[in-house]
Amino acid sequence: MGNGDMMGLMWGECEAKNGMHFLGADTCHCEIIHPGTGEVIAPETGVEGELVYTSLNRECQPLIRFRTRDHVRVTQTQCGCGRTGFCIRCIGRTDDMLIISGVNVYPSAVRDVVSTLAPDTTGEILIQIPGQGPSVAPPLKIKVEHGQVPGDLSLLKNKIQTLIREKLIFPAEVTLVPPGSLPRYEYKARLVEEV
Ligand SMILES: [Zn+2]
């Protein structure tokens, strides 16, 4: 993974396959920040936040604390392969972040919760918000793909809504749609649609 504005390739996975190592330390200073407050978060295993890049050696139009909107989770800070850069997985876009009754909600977290109900769901979701956000009045409208053999759809809908309320602490209004009906993306799925 890299960044079109900074450098094409700065992150790569080693044979341990536990996230992508930061490989650009000689040309880029990389920080992780809280996307809401801007507070810098030390790259410890398990922390999440937004990647921010500062160019160390570019003389023409250097990027200074450039916010990538890449929402990442740190997977490890030491690795048996010997590379010293910390490892991440990119789990979404911070500009997707929504605020529902004061609670920060990441669409990727909603997808993770829905995915736990596989094979009754495919794991694909699409959140629909009126206007641009990030503040959205509850309940949050979410389209969810049911599985190939979903059983009773009204039971499944209630199960998903209850799970979201328990795990993510906000009310959702789920509409079940057939498997394969939501758009698929190769890279960085778009999980929010303005309607
Ligand atoms: Zn490694």
Boltz pocket constraint, residues with backbone or C-beta under 6 A from the ligand:
constraints:
  - pocket:
      binder: B
      contacts: [[A, 14], [A, 15], [A, 16], [A, 21], [A, 79], [A, 80], [A, 81], [A, 82], [A, 83]]
      max_distance: 6.0
